[in-house]
Amino acid sequence: MKKVPSHAEHMTCEIIGKPCCVGVSGECVITTSDYCEFLRGYYHPEYNLCSQVPCLSVLCGMAGFANLDVPDQFYRLIVSQFIHTGLLDLGLTILLQVQCC
């Protein structure tokens, strides 16, 4: 680390803003860890710039992307047909399937 001259000690600073991934679209903002927690985002203390953070893959979660620039998780089209948001949704789905067949 570079030695700070004695006349410039009042000018030393520390970088506290780091990338934070928020929202369902993977928006990245530079903010503090406390504010990122308030936004219910995912804080990246090891990076300094948003361009270094793959927000979309962090938020999507299930499996990694083959190419970070292109969301290529096509299996989600099939998996989403078998995931239910609760017992009411599951019951209505079963009822609909029984009536139709």
MMTF fields as JSON, N, C-alpha, C and O atoms, coordinates in Angstrom:
{
  "mmtfVersion": "1.0.0",
  "mmtfProducer": "UNKNOWN",
  "numBonds": 403,
  "numAtoms": 404,
  "numGroups": 101,
  "numChains": 1,
  "numModels": 1,
  "chainsPerModel": [1],
  "groupsPerChain": [101],
  "chainIdList": ["A"],
  "bondAtomList": [4, 2, 8, 6, 12, 10, 16, 14, 20, 18, 24, 22, 28, 26, 32, 30, 36, 34, 40, 38, 44, 42, 48, 46, 52, 50, 56, 54, 60, 58, 64, 62, 68, 66, 72, 70, 76, 74, 80, 78, 84, 82, 88, 86, 92, 90, 96, 94, 100, 98, 104, 102, 108, 106, 112, 110, 116, 114, 120, 118, 124, 122, 128, 126, 132, 130, 136, 134, 140, 138, 144, 142, 148, 146, 152, 150, 156, 154, 160, 158, 164, 162, 168, 166, 172, 170, 176, 174, 180, 178, 184, 182, 188, 186, 192, 190, 196, 194, 200, 198, 204, 202, 208, 206, 212, 210, 216, 214, 220, 218, 224, 222, 228, 226, 232, 230, 236, 234, 240, 238, 244, 242, 248, 246, 252, 250, 256, 254, 260, 258, 264, 262, 268, 266, 272, 270, 276, 274, 280, 278, 284, 282, 288, 286, 292, 290, 296, 294, 300, 298, 304, 302, 308, 306, 312, 310, 316, 314, 320, 318, 324, 322, 328, 326, 332, 330, 336, 334, 340, 338, 344, 342, 348, 346, 352, 350, 356, 354, 360, 358, 364, 362, 368, 366, 372, 370, 376, 374, 380, 378, 384, 382, 388, 386, 392, 390, 396, 394, 400, 398],
  "bondOrderList": [1, 1, 1, 1, 1, 1, 1, 1, 1, 1, 1, 1, 1, 1, 1, 1, 1, 1, 1, 1, 1, 1, 1, 1, 1, 1, 1, 1, 1, 1, 1, 1, 1, 1, 1, 1, 1, 1, 1, 1, 1, 1, 1, 1, 1, 1, 1, 1, 1, 1, 1, 1, 1, 1, 1, 1, 1, 1, 1, 1, 1, 1, 1, 1, 1, 1, 1, 1, 1, 1, 1, 1, 1, 1, 1, 1, 1, 1, 1, 1, 1, 1, 1, 1, 1, 1, 1, 1, 1, 1, 1, 1, 1, 1, 1, 1, 1, 1, 1, 1],
  "groupList": [{"groupName": "MET", "atomNameList": ["N", "CA", "C", "O"], "elementList": ["N", "C", "C", "O"], "formalChargeList": [0, 0, 0, 0], "bondAtomList": [1, 0, 2, 1, 3, 2], "bondOrderList": [1, 1, 2], "singleLetterCode": "M", "chemCompType": "L-PEPTIDE LINKING"}, {"groupName": "LYS", "atomNameList": ["N", "CA", "C", "O"], "elementList": ["N", "C", "C", "O"], "formalChargeList": [0, 0, 0, 0], "bondAtomList": [1, 0, 2, 1, 3, 2], "bondOrderList": [1, 1, 2], "singleLetterCode": "K", "chemCompType": "L-PEPTIDE LINKING"}, {"groupName": "VAL", "atomNameList": ["N", "CA", "C", "O"], "elementList": ["N", "C", "C", "O"], "formalChargeList": [0, 0, 0, 0], "bondAtomList": [1, 0, 2, 1, 3, 2], "bondOrderList": [1, 1, 2], "singleLetterCode": "V", "chemCompType": "L-PEPTIDE LINKING"}, {"groupName": "PRO", "atomNameList": ["N", "CA", "C", "O"], "elementList": ["N", "C", "C", "O"], "formalChargeList": [0, 0, 0, 0], "bondAtomList": [1, 0, 2, 1, 3, 2], "bondOrderList": [1, 1, 2], "singleLetterCode": "P", "chemCompType": "L-PEPTIDE LINKING"}, {"groupName": "SER", "atomNameList": ["N", "CA", "C", "O"], "elementList": ["N", "C", "C", "O"], "formalChargeList": [0, 0, 0, 0], "bondAtomList": [1, 0, 2, 1, 3, 2], "bondOrderList": [1, 1, 2], "singleLetterCode": "S", "chemCompType": "L-PEPTIDE LINKING"}, {"groupName": "HIS", "atomNameList": ["N", "CA", "C", "O"], "elementList": ["N", "C", "C", "O"], "formalChargeList": [0, 0, 0, 0], "bondAtomList": [1, 0, 2, 1, 3, 2], "bondOrderList": [1, 1, 2], "singleLetterCode": "H", "chemCompType": "L-PEPTIDE LINKING"}, {"groupName": "ALA", "atomNameList": ["N", "CA", "C", "O"], "elementList": ["N", "C", "C", "O"], "formalChargeList": [0, 0, 0, 0], "bondAtomList": [1, 0, 2, 1, 3, 2], "bondOrderList": [1, 1, 2], "singleLetterCode": "A", "chemCompType": "L-PEPTIDE LINKING"}, {"groupName": "GLU", "atomNameList": ["N", "CA", "C", "O"], "elementList": ["N", "C", "C", "O"], "formalChargeList": [0, 0, 0, 0], "bondAtomList": [1, 0, 2, 1, 3, 2], "bondOrderList": [1, 1, 2], "singleLetterCode": "E", "chemCompType": "L-PEPTIDE LINKING"}, {"groupName": "THR", "atomNameList": ["N", "CA", "C", "O"], "elementList": ["N", "C", "C", "O"], "formalChargeList": [0, 0, 0, 0], "bondAtomList": [1, 0, 2, 1, 3, 2], "bondOrderList": [1, 1, 2], "singleLetterCode": "T", "chemCompType": "L-PEPTIDE LINKING"}, {"groupName": "CYS", "atomNameList": ["N", "CA", "C", "O"], "elementList": ["N", "C", "C", "O"], "formalChargeList": [0, 0, 0, 0], "bondAtomList": [1, 0, 2, 1, 3, 2], "bondOrderList": [1, 1, 2], "singleLetterCode": "C", "chemCompType": "L-PEPTIDE LINKING"}, {"groupName": "ILE", "atomNameList": ["N", "CA", "C", "O"], "elementList": ["N", "C", "C", "O"], "formalChargeList": [0, 0, 0, 0], "bondAtomList": [1, 0, 2, 1, 3, 2], "bondOrderList": [1, 1, 2], "singleLetterCode": "I", "chemCompType": "L-PEPTIDE LINKING"}, {"groupName": "GLY", "atomNameList": ["N", "CA", "C", "O"], "elementList": ["N", "C", "C", "O"], "formalChargeList": [0, 0, 0, 0], "bondAtomList": [1, 0, 2, 1, 3, 2], "bondOrderList": [1, 1, 2], "singleLetterCode": "G", "chemCompType": "PEPTIDE LINKING"}, {"groupName": "ASP", "atomNameList": ["N", "CA", "C", "O"], "elementList": ["N", "C", "C", "O"], "formalChargeList": [0, 0, 0, 0], "bondAtomList": [1, 0, 2, 1, 3, 2], "bondOrderList": [1, 1, 2], "singleLetterCode": "D", "chemCompType": "L-PEPTIDE LINKING"}, {"groupName": "TYR", "atomNameList": ["N", "CA", "C", "O"], "elementList": ["N", "C", "C", "O"], "formalChargeList": [0, 0, 0, 0], "bondAtomList": [1, 0, 2, 1, 3, 2], "bondOrderList": [1, 1, 2], "singleLetterCode": "Y", "chemCompType": "L-PEPTIDE LINKING"}, {"groupName": "PHE", "atomNameList": ["N", "CA", "C", "O"], "elementList": ["N", "C", "C", "O"], "formalChargeList": [0, 0, 0, 0], "bondAtomList": [1, 0, 2, 1, 3, 2], "bondOrderList": [1, 1, 2], "singleLetterCode": "F", "chemCompType": "L-PEPTIDE LINKING"}, {"groupName": "LEU", "atomNameList": ["N", "CA", "C", "O"], "elementList": ["N", "C", "C", "O"], "formalChargeList": [0, 0, 0, 0], "bondAtomList": [1, 0, 2, 1, 3, 2], "bondOrderList": [1, 1, 2], "singleLetterCode": "L", "chemCompType": "L-PEPTIDE LINKING"}, {"groupName": "ARG", "atomNameList": ["N", "CA", "C", "O"], "elementList": ["N", "C", "C", "O"], "formalChargeList": [0, 0, 0, 0], "bondAtomList": [1, 0, 2, 1, 3, 2], "bondOrderList": [1, 1, 2], "singleLetterCode": "R", "chemCompType": "L-PEPTIDE LINKING"}, {"groupName": "ASN", "atomNameList": ["N", "CA", "C", "O"], "elementList": ["N", "C", "C", "O"], "formalChargeList": [0, 0, 0, 0], "bondAtomList": [1, 0, 2, 1, 3, 2], "bondOrderList": [1, 1, 2], "singleLetterCode": "N", "chemCompType": "L-PEPTIDE LINKING"}, {"groupName": "GLN", "atomNameList": ["N", "CA", "C", "O"], "elementList": ["N", "C", "C", "O"], "formalChargeList": [0, 0, 0, 0], "bondAtomList": [1, 0, 2, 1, 3, 2], "bondOrderList": [1, 1, 2], "singleLetterCode": "Q", "chemCompType": "L-PEPTIDE LINKING"}],
  "groupTypeList": [0, 1, 1, 2, 3, 4, 5, 6, 7, 5, 0, 8, 9, 7, 10, 10, 11, 1, 3, 9, 9, 2, 11, 2, 4, 11, 7, 9, 2, 10, 8, 8, 4, 12, 13, 9, 7, 14, 15, 16, 11, 13, 13, 5, 3, 7, 13, 17, 15, 9, 4, 18, 2, 3, 9, 15, 4, 2, 15, 9, 11, 0, 6, 11, 14, 6, 17, 15, 12, 2, 3, 12, 18, 14, 13, 16, 15, 10, 2, 4, 18, 14, 10, 5, 8, 11, 15, 15, 12, 15, 11, 15, 8, 10, 15, 15, 18, 2, 18, 9, 9],
  "groupIdList": [1, 2, 3, 4, 5, 6, 7, 8, 9, 10, 11, 12, 13, 14, 15, 16, 17, 18, 19, 20, 21, 22, 23, 24, 25, 26, 27, 28, 29, 30, 31, 32, 33, 34, 35, 36, 37, 38, 39, 40, 41, 42, 43, 44, 45, 46, 47, 48, 49, 50, 51, 52, 53, 54, 55, 56, 57, 58, 59, 60, 61, 62, 63, 64, 65, 66, 67, 68, 69, 70, 71, 72, 73, 74, 75, 76, 77, 78, 79, 80, 81, 82, 83, 84, 85, 86, 87, 88, 89, 90, 91, 92, 93, 94, 95, 96, 97, 98, 99, 100, 101],
  "secStructList": [7, 7, 7, 7, 7, 4, 4, 4, 4, 4, 4, 7, 7, 7, 7, 7, 7, 3, 3, 3, 3, 3, 6, 6, 6, 6, 3, 3, 3, 3, 3, 7, 2, 2, 2, 2, 2, 2, 6, 6, 7, 3, 3, 7, 6, 6, 7, 1, 1, 4, 4, 4, 7, 7, 2, 2, 2, 2, 2, 2, 7, 1, 1, 7, 7, 1, 5, 6, 6, 5, 7, 7, 7, 6, 6, 2, 2, 2, 2, 4, 4, 4, 7, 7, 1, 1, 2, 2, 2, 2, 2, 2, 2, 2, 2, 2, 2, 2, 2, 2, 7],
  "xCoordList": [0.838, 0.0, 0.887, 1.924, 0.476, 1.251, 1.157, 0.082, 2.274, 2.339, 1.69, 2.032, 0.75, 0.052, 0.879, 1.293, 1.129, 1.874, 1.132, -0.097, 1.873, 1.264, 0.282, -0.67, 0.474, -0.436, -1.735, -2.657, -1.824, -3.028, -3.755, -4.553, -3.496, -4.137, -5.652, -6.376, -6.134, -7.571, -8.273, -9.502, -7.501, -8.08, -8.121, -8.469, -7.777, -7.836, -9.293, -10.119, -9.596, -10.975, -10.982, -9.971, -12.14, -12.341, -13.554, -14.573, -13.451, -14.566, -15.526, -15.158, -16.758, -17.743, -18.875, -19.655, -18.978, -20.017, -19.56, -18.508, -20.335, -20.038, -21.295, -22.377, -21.174, -22.337, -23.387, -23.069, -24.642, -25.769, -26.788, -27.236, -27.15, -28.133, -29.521, -29.764, -30.428, -31.779, -32.823, -32.547, -34.009, -35.129, -35.083, -34.072, -36.204, -36.298, -35.613, -35.382, -35.286, -34.62, -33.1, -32.393, -32.589, -31.15, -30.465, -29.34, -31.122, -30.531, -29.383, -29.491, -28.304, -27.149, -26.988, -27.029, -26.803, -26.551, -25.336, -25.078, -24.601, -23.473, -24.001, -24.505, -23.881, -24.418, -23.695, -22.797, -24.09, -23.495, -24.2, -25.277, -23.598, -24.195, -25.505, -26.438, -25.592, -26.827, -27.979, -29.091, -27.722, -28.785, -29.168, -30.333, -28.203, -28.484, -29.376, -30.289, -29.112, -29.956, -31.361, -32.341, -31.465, -32.758, -33.531, -34.746, -32.834, -33.455, -33.735, -34.343, -33.294, -33.392, -32.647, -33.125, -31.477, -30.638, -29.543, -29.477, -28.689, -27.553, -26.278, -25.937, -25.577, -24.4, -23.14, -22.966, -22.259, -21.005, -19.818, -19.329, -19.345, -18.245, -16.901, -15.985, -16.774, -15.487, -15.28, -14.181, -16.329, -16.232, -16.398, -16.92, -15.95, -16.066, -17.006, -17.555, -17.2, -18.009, -19.163, -19.061, -20.247, -21.389, -21.037, -21.597, -20.129, -19.752, -19.025, -18.884, -18.57, -17.887, -18.848, -18.439, -20.117, -21.075, -22.106, -22.745, -22.279, -23.325, -24.656, -25.04, -25.356, -26.584, -27.672, -28.368, -27.833, -28.91, -28.737, -29.714, -27.519, -27.312, -27.437, -27.817, -27.128, -27.283, -28.754, -29.146, -29.58, -30.995, -31.789, -32.75, -31.405, -32.168, -31.929, -32.853, -30.736, -30.472, -30.374, -29.317, -31.358, -31.452, -30.157, -29.645, -29.638, -28.375, -27.667, -28.299, -26.383, -25.623, -25.937, -26.529, -25.538, -25.705, -24.451, -23.344, -24.619, -23.462, -22.743, -21.514, -23.513, -22.976, -23.679, -24.902, -22.929, -23.533, -24.278, -25.126, -23.975, -24.658, -26.012, -26.843, -26.233, -27.474, -28.117, -27.55, -29.285, -29.948, -30.456, -31.4, -29.831, -30.117, -30.67, -30.294, -31.536, -32.111, -33.486, -34.513, -33.49, -34.728, -35.52, -36.732, -34.845, -35.544, -36.593, -37.488, -36.501, -37.486, -38.883, -39.879, -38.969, -40.273, -40.993, -42.216, -40.25, -40.835, -41.023, -42.078, -40.016, -40.068, -41.211, -41.845, -41.483, -42.522, -43.909, -44.793, -44.111, -45.409, -45.663, -46.807, -44.611, -44.738, -44.554, -44.622, -44.323, -44.144, -45.45, -46.047, -45.886, -47.133, -46.839, -45.916, -47.632, -47.396, -48.02, -47.8, -48.773, -49.388, -50.397, -50.576, -51.061, -52.032, -53.254, -53.8, -53.689, -54.837, -54.534, -55.36, -53.376, -52.971, -52.874, -53.324, -52.29, -52.173, -53.553, -53.799, -54.446, -55.804, -56.562, -57.225, -56.47, -57.149, -56.583, -57.328, -55.299, -54.666, -55.156, -55.483, -55.201, -55.674, -57.137, -57.53, -57.953, -59.37, -59.57, -60.409, -58.817, -58.907, -58.496, -59.116, -57.458, -57.0, -58.012, -58.202, -58.653, -59.656, -60.873, -61.429, -61.291, -62.477, -62.212, -63.096, -61.042, -60.745, -60.574, -60.846, -60.143, -59.83, -60.895, -60.757],
  "yCoordList": [-1.169, 0.0, 1.238, 1.271, 2.237, 3.46, 4.288, 4.432, 4.819, 5.654, 7.003, 7.669, 7.398, 8.668, 9.772, 9.629, 10.868, 11.97, 12.509, 12.466, 13.005, 13.457, 14.607, 14.727, 15.458, 16.572, 16.142, 16.948, 14.865, 14.398, 13.294, 12.564, 13.158, 12.092, 12.261, 11.268, 13.475, 13.715, 13.349, 13.346, 13.044, 12.749, 11.25, 10.87, 10.402, 8.966, 8.519, 9.055, 7.553, 7.068, 5.555, 4.93, 5.006, 3.576, 3.353, 4.026, 2.425, 2.12, 1.203, 0.093, 1.663, 0.849, 0.404, -0.474, 0.989, 0.609, -0.559, -0.494, -1.607, -2.804, -3.181, -2.679, -4.047, -4.424, -5.188, -6.011, -4.89, -5.552, -5.899, -5.016, -7.166, -7.622, -7.578, -8.231, -6.808, -6.666, -6.874, -6.692, -7.253, -7.384, -8.655, -9.356, -8.938, -10.168, -10.053, -11.063, -8.833, -8.663, -8.63, -8.486, -8.762, -8.812, -7.468, -7.381, -6.418, -5.08, -5.014, -5.542, -4.378, -4.239, -2.778, -1.882, -2.544, -1.201, -1.255, -2.268, -0.165, -0.055, 0.565, 1.688, -0.172, 0.293, -0.377, -1.195, -0.028, -0.634, -1.953, -2.222, -2.764, -4.058, -3.88, -4.659, -2.861, -2.623, -2.249, -2.753, -1.37, -0.955, -2.1, -2.233, -2.913, -4.075, -5.06, -5.648, -5.235, -6.088, -5.511, -6.255, -4.185, -3.517, -3.751, -3.942, -3.735, -3.976, -5.455, -5.815, -6.297, -7.751, -8.247, -9.105, -7.684, -8.066, -9.023, -9.458, -9.345, -10.226, -9.394, -8.929, -9.206, -8.339, -9.112, -10.266, -8.469, -9.077, -8.288, -7.38, -8.605, -7.837, -8.036, -7.235, -9.099, -9.386, -8.648, -8.673, -7.988, -7.259, -5.76, -5.334, -4.96, -3.506, -2.912, -1.83, -3.604, -3.083, -4.027, -5.241, -3.458, -4.279, -5.174, -6.262, -4.738, -5.534, -6.828, -7.729, -6.931, -8.122, -9.155, -10.274, -8.789, -9.623, -10.223, -9.486, -11.543, -12.178, -12.202, -13.239, -11.077, -10.955, -11.926, -12.485, -12.137, -12.992, -14.422, -15.051, -14.949, -16.321, -16.431, -17.488, -15.367, -15.381, -15.418, -16.141, -14.65, -14.566, -15.768, -16.186, -16.324, -17.446, -18.733, -19.524, -18.943, -19.992, -21.429, -22.023, -22.041, -23.498, -24.162, -25.05, -23.769, -24.308, -23.182, -22.214, -23.307, -22.26, -22.15, -23.052, -21.047, -20.832, -21.302, -21.161, -21.851, -22.226, -20.965, -20.927, -19.932, -18.651, -17.576, -17.453, -16.797, -15.819, -14.707, -14.047, -14.488, -13.44, -13.893, -13.064, -15.198, -15.737, -16.679, -17.729, -16.325, -17.242, -18.472, -18.375, -19.624, -20.814, -21.966, -23.119, -21.671, -22.711, -23.108, -22.819, -23.766, -24.137, -25.181, -25.301, -25.935, -26.945, -26.322, -27.024, -25.025, -24.355, -24.376, -24.323, -24.45, -24.546, -25.824, -25.83, -26.899, -28.179, -28.261, -28.687, -27.861, -27.946, -27.106, -27.511, -25.958, -25.071, -25.714, -25.31, -26.697, -27.372, -28.273, -28.645, -28.629, -29.551, -28.882, -29.552, -27.582, -26.848, -26.146, -25.487, -26.288, -25.672, -24.675, -24.863, -23.613, -22.55, -22.842, -22.089, -23.885, -24.233, -25.348, -25.864, -25.722, -26.804, -26.442, -27.297, -25.193, -24.768, -24.894, -25.4, -24.446, -24.548, -26.005, -26.37, -26.837, -28.265, -28.905, -29.696, -28.565, -29.115, -28.707, -29.536, -27.444, -26.968, -27.62, -27.912, -27.844, -28.502, -29.939, -30.394, -30.647, -32.043, -32.097, -32.945, -31.191, -31.136, -30.884, -31.528, -29.964, -29.661, -30.857, -31.138, -31.553, -32.711, -33.855, -34.569, -34.032, -35.086, -34.776, -35.674, -33.52, -33.133, -33.246, -33.644, -32.909, -32.896, -34.294, -34.506, -35.228, -36.567, -37.572, -38.728],
  "zCoordList": [0.0, 0.0, 0.0, 0.663, -0.737, -0.873, 0.406, 0.988, 0.823, 2.024, 1.731, 0.754, 2.588, 2.423, 3.074, 4.225, 2.364, 2.965, 4.191, 4.25, 5.148, 6.408, 6.197, 6.967, 5.186, 4.957, 4.27, 4.147, 3.814, 3.121, 3.886, 3.297, 5.182, 5.957, 6.02, 6.102, 5.986, 6.049, 4.742, 4.676, 3.71, 2.407, 2.097, 0.979, 3.051, 2.786, 2.779, 3.518, 1.954, 1.868, 1.697, 1.376, 1.92, 1.781, 0.883, 1.039, -0.042, -0.932, -0.192, 0.192, 0.01, 0.711, -0.212, 0.155, -1.391, -2.341, -3.201, -3.837, -3.219, -4.011, -4.797, -4.493, -5.792, -6.593, -5.79, -4.932, -6.097, -5.457, -6.55, -7.281, -6.662, -7.649, -7.016, -6.002, -7.614, -7.069, -8.157, -9.342, -7.742, -8.664, -9.479, -9.523, -10.126, -10.923, -12.277, -12.942, -12.691, -13.981, -13.837, -14.834, -12.62, -12.412, -12.507, -13.0, -12.043, -12.072, -11.073, -9.966, -11.451, -10.582, -10.174, -11.017, -8.872, -8.356, -7.44, -6.788, -7.399, -6.478, -5.195, -5.199, -4.1, -2.83, -1.668, -1.87, -0.465, 0.728, 1.026, 0.493, 1.868, 2.199, 2.951, 2.755, 3.814, 4.569, 3.643, 3.803, 2.676, 1.765, 0.826, 0.452, 0.451, -0.392, 0.362, -0.219, 1.635, 2.467, 2.576, 2.559, 2.687, 2.729, 1.425, 1.45, 0.297, -1.003, -1.256, -2.263, -0.346, -0.466, -1.699, -2.441, -1.888, -3.019, -2.608, -1.459, -3.556, -3.324, -3.441, -4.529, -2.328, -2.231, -2.625, -2.231, -3.41, -3.869, -3.314, -3.985, -2.116, -1.524, -2.211, -2.025, -3.004, -3.644, -4.961, -5.515, -5.473, -6.738, -6.516, -5.486, -7.491, -7.402, -8.444, -8.233, -9.567, -10.662, -11.001, -10.818, -11.491, -11.911, -13.09, -13.226, -13.933, -15.094, -14.695, -15.523, -13.463, -12.988, -12.398, -12.089, -12.241, -11.518, -12.473, -13.225, -12.458, -13.275, -12.518, -11.977, -12.478, -11.681, -12.12, -11.272, -13.408, -13.885, -13.396, -12.988, -13.426, -12.972, -11.458, -10.953, -10.721, -9.266, -8.906, -7.99, -9.611, -9.292, -9.799, -9.152, -10.936, -11.497, -10.735, -10.543, -10.312, -9.355, -9.801, -9.582, -10.398, -10.497, -10.97, -10.288, -12.074, -12.59, -13.327, -13.75, -13.476, -14.143, -15.626, -16.219, -16.205, -17.631, -18.35, -17.831, -19.527, -20.338, -20.805, -20.85, -21.152, -21.576, -20.747, -20.815, -19.964, -19.056, -19.775, -19.176, -21.058, -21.813, -22.356, -22.726, -22.405, -22.976, -21.958, -21.655, -21.426, -20.499, -21.258, -22.043, -21.023, -21.818, -20.977, -21.188, -20.049, -19.205, -19.751, -19.139, -20.896, -21.557, -20.776, -20.956, -19.913, -19.126, -18.208, -17.738, -17.946, -17.092, -17.717, -16.995, -19.027, -19.685, -19.281, -19.146, -19.087, -18.71, -17.201, -16.732, -16.443, -14.981, -14.416, -13.441, -15.005, -14.482, -14.521, -13.766, -15.378, -15.455, -14.253, -13.992, -13.517, -12.394, -11.035, -10.005, -11.02, -9.766, -9.43, -10.281, -8.194, -7.758, -6.648, -5.856, -6.6, -5.621, -4.27, -3.321, -4.159, -2.884, -3.062, -4.165, -1.968, -2.018, -2.849, -3.546, -2.787, -3.582, -5.074, -5.834, -5.487, -6.894, -7.317, -8.403, -6.47, -6.771, -6.887, -7.797, -5.971, -6.0, -7.249, -7.872, -7.618, -8.824, -10.085, -11.02, -10.114, -11.252, -11.387, -12.483, -10.261, -10.288, -10.69, -11.492, -10.136, -10.475, -11.968, -12.598, -12.528, -13.954, -14.809, -15.834, -14.384, -15.146, -15.083, -16.068, -13.943, -13.788, -14.645, -15.277, -14.674, -15.453, -16.963, -17.721, -17.375, -18.813, -19.386, -20.568, -18.603, -19.144, -18.901, -19.302]
}
